[in-house]
């Protein structure tokens, strides 16, 4: 679902969207996710290529039972944009991926151990999350985008909803316990948010949820283009403002520069994958996802050297089904 921000950038970059730059930029909250990082960071290998760490978190998430300050990010992706800016490669990181988490910059009793990747956000916020991701991938994160799930409903409603393919009958575990029927469905903001959060009812668990989030990204982009959001100033303004109010970005991210980068991107240019892994394992009484070290090393090296297209061509995986089946 974090692809919504990518869509906003692409819309700003086309058809008169520049008129919205200042107002949109002013509505976006800023933070410094790199300030608390200790030690050396990976070097940037190819100028013009970008790696953006995209996170989703919200204290109002119905799955979130932790206290403020102990929140975990259940959605984590790396968006890689090659130097030619022709594609965007998304690597979804399973929330339970078992990796080394460095020592927390705010609490020395936390970290410096292997744990589920989403513990980094709980233990040290954005800086520790960036450090953990950079540590196990060897990739330097150029920017960070945090999206608030609480603003998600307004973003989708500003588009008039989205159409998604529901892959099986499923009853939501969250009130009001919606029943989603297999097949194509038009979903409003609350319904879409509910559906892409479901995981327990699917045999693949969190992997199914990641797939649905990827489908959602494509559905949002297709809906915006097909319904004239780009060419309708009122619709565009409503959508941009809703999204701007739902995201926080790092201090150095230029909305205008990103808009120029993404102005030609459409849903067919989005390529999805999941961080290489060998599946579940029981560790210290917890079910975790174990990284595939060798395959991951090859993927992250390809990204670092701006050869992502070659890796994905050789390791193609089924694309999200998007809006139809």
C-alpha positions as CSV (number, residue, x, y, z in Angstrom):
1,X,0.0,0.0,0.0
2,X,3.0,2.3,0.3
3,X,2.9,2.5,-3.5
4,X,0.3,5.2,-3.0
5,X,3.1,7.6,-2.3
6,X,4.8,6.6,-5.5
7,X,1.6,7.3,-7.4
8,X,1.4,10.8,-5.8
9,X,4.9,11.5,-7.1
10,X,4.0,10.3,-10.6
11,X,0.8,12.5,-10.6
12,X,2.7,15.6,-9.5
13,X,5.1,15.0,-12.4
14,X,2.5,15.1,-15.3
15,X,0.0,17.3,-16.8
16,X,0.1,20.5,-14.8
17,X,0.8,18.7,-11.5
18,X,3.7,21.0,-10.7
19,X,1.1,23.6,-9.6
20,X,0.5,21.4,-6.6
21,X,4.1,21.1,-5.6
22,X,4.4,23.7,-2.9
23,X,1.1,23.0,-1.2
24,X,1.7,19.2,-1.2
25,X,5.3,19.6,0.0
26,X,4.1,21.8,2.9
27,X,1.6,19.2,4.0
28,X,4.1,16.4,4.2
29,X,5.7,15.8,7.7
30,X,9.5,15.6,7.9
31,X,11.8,13.6,10.1
32,X,15.5,12.6,10.2
33,X,15.6,8.8,10.1
34,X,19.4,8.8,9.7
35,X,20.4,10.9,12.8
36,X,20.7,8.0,15.2
37,X,22.6,5.6,13.0
38,X,26.0,4.5,14.5
39,X,29.0,3.3,12.6
40,X,29.7,3.1,8.9
41,X,26.9,2.9,6.4
42,X,27.0,1.1,3.0
43,X,28.5,3.2,0.2
44,X,26.4,4.4,-2.7
45,X,27.7,2.5,-5.8
46,X,25.7,4.1,-8.7
47,X,24.7,7.7,-8.9
48,X,21.2,8.2,-10.2
49,X,19.9,5.0,-8.8
50,X,17.8,5.2,-5.6
51,X,16.8,3.0,-2.7
52,X,13.8,4.1,-0.7
53,X,12.8,2.3,2.5
54,X,9.0,2.4,2.8
55,X,7.3,1.6,6.1
56,X,3.7,1.4,7.3
57,X,2.8,1.9,10.9
58,X,-0.1,3.2,13.0
59,X,-1.1,3.0,16.7
60,X,-4.7,2.7,15.5
61,X,-4.0,-0.5,13.6
62,X,-6.5,-3.1,14.9
63,X,-3.7,-5.7,14.9
64,X,-1.5,-3.5,17.1
65,X,-1.8,-4.3,20.8
66,X,1.4,-2.6,21.9
67,X,1.8,0.8,23.7
68,X,2.9,4.0,22.0
69,X,6.6,3.9,21.7
70,X,6.5,0.1,21.2
71,X,4.8,0.1,17.9
72,X,5.9,-2.3,15.2
73,X,5.9,-1.7,11.5
74,X,3.9,-4.4,9.8
75,X,4.6,-3.3,6.2
76,X,8.2,-2.9,5.0
77,X,9.5,-2.6,1.5
78,X,12.6,-1.5,-0.4
79,X,11.7,0.5,-3.5
80,X,14.7,0.4,-5.9
81,X,14.7,2.8,-8.9
82,X,17.5,2.2,-11.4
83,X,19.5,5.0,-12.8
84,X,17.5,5.0,-16.0
85,X,14.2,5.5,-14.0
86,X,12.3,3.1,-16.3
87,X,11.1,0.7,-13.6
88,X,10.5,0.5,-9.9
89,X,11.5,-2.8,-8.2
90,X,9.7,-3.5,-4.9
91,X,11.2,-6.0,-2.4
92,X,8.7,-6.8,0.3
93,X,10.4,-7.6,3.6
94,X,8.5,-10.1,5.7
95,X,7.8,-8.7,9.2
96,X,9.2,-11.9,10.8
97,X,12.4,-12.0,8.8
98,X,15.1,-13.1,11.2
99,X,18.1,-10.7,11.0
100,X,20.6,-9.0,13.1
101,X,19.3,-5.9,14.9
102,X,22.0,-3.5,16.0
103,X,22.0,-2.0,19.5
104,X,19.3,0.6,20.0
105,X,20.5,4.2,20.0
106,X,18.0,5.0,22.7
107,X,18.1,2.0,25.0
108,X,21.3,-0.1,25.2
109,X,19.4,-3.0,26.7
110,X,17.7,-3.6,23.4
111,X,19.2,-4.9,20.1
112,X,22.6,-6.3,19.4
113,X,20.9,-9.6,18.7
114,X,19.1,-11.5,16.0
115,X,15.3,-10.9,16.0
116,X,12.4,-10.4,13.7
117,X,13.1,-7.3,11.5
118,X,10.0,-5.4,12.7
119,X,11.5,-5.4,16.3
120,X,13.9,-2.7,15.0
121,X,11.2,-0.1,14.8
122,X,9.9,-0.9,18.3
123,X,13.4,-0.8,19.8
124,X,14.9,2.2,18.0
125,X,12.4,3.8,15.6
126,X,13.4,4.8,12.1
127,X,17.1,5.1,12.6
128,X,17.5,1.5,14.0
129,X,15.2,0.2,11.3
130,X,17.3,1.8,8.6
131,X,20.5,0.4,10.2
132,X,19.0,-3.1,10.4
133,X,17.9,-3.1,6.7
134,X,21.2,-1.6,5.5
135,X,23.0,-4.2,7.6
136,X,21.4,-7.3,6.2
137,X,21.1,-6.1,2.6
138,X,24.4,-4.1,2.2
139,X,22.3,-1.4,0.4
140,X,22.4,2.3,1.3
141,X,18.9,3.7,1.8
142,X,18.7,7.1,0.1
143,X,15.3,8.0,1.5
144,X,12.7,6.8,3.9
145,X,8.9,7.1,3.7
146,X,6.6,6.3,6.6
147,X,2.8,6.0,5.9
148,X,0.2,6.3,8.6
149,X,-2.5,3.6,8.1
150,X,-5.0,5.9,9.8
151,X,-4.8,8.2,6.7
152,X,-5.2,5.3,4.3
153,X,-9.0,5.4,4.1
154,X,-9.1,9.0,3.0
155,X,-6.5,8.3,0.3
156,X,-8.5,5.5,-1.3
157,X,-11.8,7.4,-0.8
158,X,-10.4,10.4,-2.6
159,X,-9.9,8.1,-5.6
160,X,-13.5,6.8,-5.4
161,X,-12.3,3.4,-4.2
162,X,-10.3,0.7,-6.0
163,X,-11.1,-2.6,-7.8
164,X,-9.3,-5.7,-6.6
165,X,-9.5,-9.4,-7.1
166,X,-10.4,-11.3,-3.9
167,X,-8.6,-14.6,-4.3
168,X,-10.8,-16.6,-1.8
169,X,-13.8,-16.1,0.4
170,X,-12.6,-14.6,3.6
171,X,-14.1,-13.1,6.7
172,X,-12.3,-10.2,8.3
173,X,-11.0,-10.7,11.8
174,X,-11.6,-7.0,12.6
175,X,-14.9,-5.4,13.4
176,X,-17.3,-5.1,11.7
177,X,-16.1,-8.5,10.4
178,X,-16.7,-7.9,6.7
179,X,-17.2,-10.9,4.4
180,X,-15.1,-10.7,1.3
181,X,-16.3,-12.9,-1.6
182,X,-14.0,-14.4,-4.2
183,X,-13.9,-12.4,-7.4
184,X,-13.5,-8.8,-8.5
185,X,-14.7,-6.3,-5.9
186,X,-15.0,-2.5,-5.7
187,X,-13.6,-1.5,-2.3
188,X,-13.9,1.8,-0.5
189,X,-11.1,3.0,1.7
190,X,-12.2,1.2,4.9
191,X,-12.8,-2.0,3.0
192,X,-9.5,-2.0,1.1
193,X,-7.6,-1.3,4.3
194,X,-9.4,-4.2,6.0
195,X,-8.7,-6.6,3.2
196,X,-5.0,-5.9,2.8
197,X,-4.5,-6.4,6.5
198,X,-5.9,-10.0,6.6
199,X,-3.3,-12.8,6.9
200,X,-4.4,-15.4,9.4
201,X,-7.1,-16.9,7.1
202,X,-4.7,-17.6,4.3
203,X,-2.4,-20.7,4.2
204,X,0.5,-18.4,3.3
205,X,-0.1,-16.1,6.2
206,X,1.9,-12.9,5.9
207,X,3.1,-13.8,2.4
208,X,-0.5,-13.5,1.3
209,X,-0.8,-10.2,2.9
210,X,2.3,-8.9,1.1
211,X,0.9,-10.1,-2.2
212,X,-2.4,-8.3,-1.5
213,X,-0.5,-5.1,-0.7
214,X,1.3,-5.4,-4.0
215,X,-2.0,-5.9,-5.8
216,X,-3.3,-2.8,-4.1
217,X,-0.4,-0.7,-5.4
218,X,-1.3,-1.6,-8.9
219,X,-5.0,-1.1,-8.4
220,X,-4.5,2.4,-7.0
221,X,-2.3,3.4,-9.9
222,X,-4.6,1.9,-12.5
223,X,-7.7,3.6,-10.9
224,X,-6.1,7.0,-10.9
225,X,-5.1,6.8,-14.5
226,X,-8.3,5.2,-15.8
227,X,-10.8,7.6,-14.0
228,X,-9.1,10.9,-15.0
229,X,-7.7,11.8,-11.6
230,X,-4.6,13.1,-13.5
231,X,-6.6,15.5,-15.7
232,X,-9.2,16.6,-13.2
233,X,-7.8,19.4,-10.9
234,X,-10.3,18.9,-8.2
235,X,-9.8,15.1,-8.0
236,X,-6.1,15.5,-8.2
237,X,-6.0,18.1,-5.4
238,X,-8.2,16.0,-3.1
239,X,-6.1,12.9,-3.7
240,X,-2.7,14.6,-3.3
241,X,-3.7,16.4,-0.1
242,X,-5.1,13.2,1.5
243,X,-1.9,11.3,0.7
244,X,0.4,14.1,1.8
245,X,-1.3,14.2,5.2
246,X,-0.7,10.5,5.6
247,X,3.0,10.3,5.0
248,X,6.2,11.3,6.7
249,X,9.4,11.6,4.7
250,X,13.1,12.3,5.4
251,X,14.3,15.8,5.4
252,X,16.2,15.5,2.2
253,X,13.5,14.0,0.0
254,X,12.5,16.6,-2.6
255,X,8.9,16.1,-3.7
256,X,9.5,17.9,-7.0
257,X,12.7,15.9,-7.8
258,X,10.9,12.7,-7.0
259,X,8.0,13.8,-9.2
260,X,10.3,14.3,-12.1
261,X,11.9,10.9,-11.5
262,X,8.5,9.1,-11.5
263,X,6.5,11.1,-14.0
264,X,6.6,8.3,-16.6
265,X,6.0,5.4,-14.2
266,X,2.7,3.4,-14.5
267,X,1.5,0.2,-13.0
268,X,3.1,-2.0,-15.7
269,X,6.5,-0.5,-14.6
270,X,6.2,-1.9,-11.1
271,X,8.1,-5.1,-10.5
272,X,7.4,-7.0,-7.2
273,X,9.4,-9.6,-5.2
274,X,9.9,-10.7,-1.7
275,X,13.2,-10.7,0.2
276,X,14.8,-14.1,-0.5
277,X,14.0,-16.6,2.3
278,X,13.8,-20.3,3.0
279,X,10.6,-20.2,4.9
280,X,9.6,-20.6,8.5
281,X,11.6,-22.0,11.4
282,X,11.1,-22.1,15.2
283,X,13.7,-20.1,17.1
284,X,13.6,-19.5,20.8
285,X,9.9,-20.4,20.9
286,X,9.0,-18.1,18.0
287,X,8.1,-18.7,14.4
288,X,10.4,-16.7,12.2
289,X,11.2,-16.4,8.5
290,X,14.8,-17.4,7.7
291,X,16.7,-15.4,5.0
292,X,18.1,-17.2,2.0
293,X,21.6,-15.9,2.4
294,X,23.0,-16.8,-1.0
295,X,20.1,-15.7,-3.1
296,X,19.7,-12.6,-1.0
297,X,23.4,-11.8,-1.5
298,X,22.9,-12.0,-5.3
299,X,19.8,-9.9,-5.3
300,X,21.2,-7.1,-3.2
301,X,24.5,-7.1,-5.1
302,X,22.5,-6.7,-8.4
303,X,20.5,-3.8,-6.9
304,X,23.7,-2.2,-5.6
305,X,25.4,-2.3,-9.0
306,X,22.3,-1.2,-10.9
307,X,21.7,-4.6,-12.4
308,X,18.3,-5.3,-10.9
309,X,16.8,-5.9,-14.4
310,X,19.2,-8.8,-15.0
311,X,18.4,-10.4,-11.6
312,X,14.7,-10.2,-12.0
313,X,14.8,-11.5,-15.5
314,X,16.6,-14.6,-14.3
315,X,14.5,-15.0,-11.1
316,X,11.0,-14.0,-12.4
317,X,8.1,-14.6,-10.0
318,X,4.4,-14.3,-10.7
319,X,3.2,-10.7,-10.7
320,X,0.3,-9.6,-8.5
321,X,-2.9,-10.2,-10.2
322,X,-3.9,-6.6,-9.8
323,X,-7.6,-5.8,-10.4
324,X,-8.8,-8.6,-12.5
325,X,-8.6,-12.4,-12.8
